[in-house]
Amino acid sequence: MGEERVICPSNIFPGPDARLPARGDRTAARSLSLFCLSLTISLFAVGTAGYSTPSHAQSSITDALASQVSADAQMMLESAQITYDFDRDVIVASGNVQVFYDGYTVEAHQIVFNRGTQTLTARGNVVMTEPNGTVAQSQEMILSEDLAEGFARALQIDTPERTRFLAEQASRTDGNVTTFENGVYTVYTKPTNPPNKPPLWRIRAAKIIHDEKERTIYYEDASLEFFGTPIAYAPFFSMPDPTVKRKSGFLMPGGVISDKLGYGVTVPYYWALSPNYDLTTTLTPMTKQGLLGEASFRHKLMSGSYTIAAAGLFQARPSEFANTSGDGRWRGAVKTTGNFKLAENWDYGWNLTYKSDRVFLEDYSAVGFDDNDETSEIYLEGNTVRNGLTFRGYAFSLSQEDYTGDAENDPSSNFSPLGQSLQDKQPFVLPVIDYDYVFADPIVGGELSLTSNFTSLTRAETDAFQATGSDVDQFRGVDGTFSRLSMQGEWRRTFIDPLGQVFTPFAYVRGDLFFLASADEDVTALTGEAFVGRAMPAAGLEYRYPFIATFDGGNQILEPVAQIVVRPNEQRIGELPNEDAQSIVFDATTLFDYDKFSGFDRAEGGSRVNVGLNYKLQLNSGYYLSALFGRSYQIAGENSYATSDILGATLDSGLETDQSDYVGSLYLDTQYGIRVGAQARFDNEDFEVRRFEAQATGTYGPVVSSVAYAFLDAQPSLGIDDPREEVLGSASLRLKENWRVFGSLRYDIENFDMVQDGFGLGYDDEGFSVSLSYAEDRSRNNDEDVDRTIYLRVGLRTIGNTQVSTGTQ
């Protein structure tokens, strides 16, 4: 008989008493193909246990099949020959048998349906491909009609996640229990890698049992093997089957080795309490300090999610942390985060951390709290295309201990020494309200925008110091409560003339209201008024004239830029608090800023001209170069940067003279993955370097590296008498195939001191990664010369990651 091609509906199934048609009848083919596919899926579906997770649970494999196929799906059977043996009541499809049904494909050399015994047998390179890409292979399968009994020989299952399951044989009993004999679970490589490359690791079990009713897979006499050699053994363990998204159980353990903590092992346990919330508890027994406990609760709601985490212990040997804030019995921390959508354009949330002492999370790095633990924040924000409104509050919890300095820069006796009461010198900032709005329609042909800010903060202790050789107190912060309301409107419009010259006139007006309450009476520089107003109108013009030259191989642009800003003098300099405008960085990125202060507490005054020359080069080969060089001139009025406020941060900014320092920048991007960027500031008189920052990153063959260099000149007005010069570098070298070596360093050139350094060796494969690294840190202010740490990290894909760290001083 020639090749049979059959297309049939999915609701035809031969009952045990049905009268079969003659040999070659298409109804027999339809019946056979449907029964074959149903039973085949039932066996293969259980093999994906632990590797894929459906979007919803199924009560049985039959239900799973019914829910995954379309109600009107048609089935097609192809084979070289279909025969019916009337004497034995057997239907046989043989010769490249293929069954196609709603995205599923089943292939075999022969499929036999025995109506007498109500069993189906598929033989010879049986292959099934599911719509999600899972491929199952077997040499032989025998299944009963009701799916309650079944057998497969030489079973292999490959999933889209590149996981593989192997078994010498598998049997199915009671309609819901499948047992795999001599099973192996592992991962396999991508097709782009050597296809026959053996896996580094695998889990081998004498028996693997899948209970569909319990939705659990059990492993008996299991071992973890590397290169075929067992390294860990478990007589019994279990894991959820594919119908379960989350299930309670132990997670991968980790380790701790430390001079002050002793030896310890972290044992995490995951509690799947509900589909939308869970709990992870971790116990870490340590030989020196006792038992560290940690719990992390996560809850997801319709409008957002939140977390609550806590960790703590009763220290057995607090004397290990003598002379630090960690010298106590009870130590711990609590952290909570949240993010919720209040309305379509509104979100609110928080990120709050409380610590029993400043260094708990550093001493006990095994605690799973991530992100910045020094800044706590609450917020409410709304944003649309053209406007935004945010409400925020901040609190700061230091991890730096108090220290005793050389008293050279200590303030007068009215205030605490420089390194003392550090936590009390941190403010509570609440609220910070920002509102920004850009008008949709042009105003006088230009763009009009509004910016406003309200900030209120409270500090318990004045943060004061004296510059070297000075007897005048300067202040980073003053105790009491201070509030400020700032509002600014800005207008700008751009014109381009026929010659290509670009003119951008602009204007802005800003007003500030300061509310001062309960200020430290010893800070005599501050005004004694409780309410102070300040205004700053300004108008200006920016001019650009780009010259574009095209040549064979690329193009270049030379663009002179000039900007003039006219405004009155800044009011009340030195009489008002300065909390958010303490950082004055004058470089090429701020050269054309109308106001070069970093915040609202200062408002640049006086008339100023900013000039520069911008150059860009673009080559067709892929090279790109840009450079900018310029300076700023105070042309009228009082120079805000030459007049000291209560901090004095502007006196070494490079803007304190009428002719400022020179600033320049350079950026280079090559087609070979090498990028270089630099910023520099040069003295206005002798062109000596006052500030220089550069960073280069590159990838060339097996090498990935980066290096950064920073030079900051002395700032005597801030008590910094010596220059600061450091270099920071890191590199990774890819060795043969999967091996790599890496290292990093941070070196203080000025003091000839290695601040941080580290190196390591790593191996990365598709299913396995391991790295061993050693690091030294001399920057931590904890009365220790060097913090030394060894990290061992191990990761098994689909199983989990773990690490062991050691800490010595």
Secondary structure, 3 states (H helix, E strand, C coil): CCCEEEEEECCCCCCCCCCCCCCCCHHHHHHHHHHHHHHHHHHHHHHCCCCCCCCCCCCCHHHHHHHHCCCCCEEEEEECEEEEECCCCEEEEEEEEEEEECCEEEEEEEEEEECCCCEEEEEEEEEEECCCCCEEEEEEEEEECCCCCEEEEEEEEECCCCEEEEEEEEEEECCCEEEEEEEEEEECCCCCCCCCCCCCEEEEEEEEEEECCCCEEEEEEEEEEECCEEEEEEEEEEEECCCCCCCCEECCCEEEEECCCEEEEEEEEEEEEECCEEEEEEEEEECCCEEEEEEEEEEEECCEEEEEEEEEEECCCHHHHCCCCCCCCEEEEEEEEEEEEEECCEEEEEEEEEECCCCHHHHCCCCCCCCCCCEEEEEEEEECCCEEEEEEEEEECCCCCCCCCCCCCCCCCCCCCCCCCCCCCCCEEEEEEEEEEECCCCECCEEEEEEEEEEEEEECCCEEEECCCCCCEEEEECCEEEEEEEEEEEEECCEECCCCCEEEEEEEEEEEEEEEECCCCCCCCCCCCCEEEEEEEEEEEEEECCEEEEECCEEEEEEEEEEEEECCCCCCCCCCCCCCCCCCCCCCCCCCCCCCCCCCCCCCCCEEEEEEEEEEEEECCCCEEEEEEEEEEEEECCCHHHCCCCCCHHHHCCCCCCECCEEEEEEEECCCCCEEEEEEEECCCCCCEEEEEEEEEEEECCEEEEEEEEEECCEHHHCECCCEEEEEEEEEEECCCCEEEEEEEEEECCCCEEEEEEEEEEEECCCEEEEEEEEEECCCCCCCCCEEEEEEEEEECCCEEEEEEEEEC
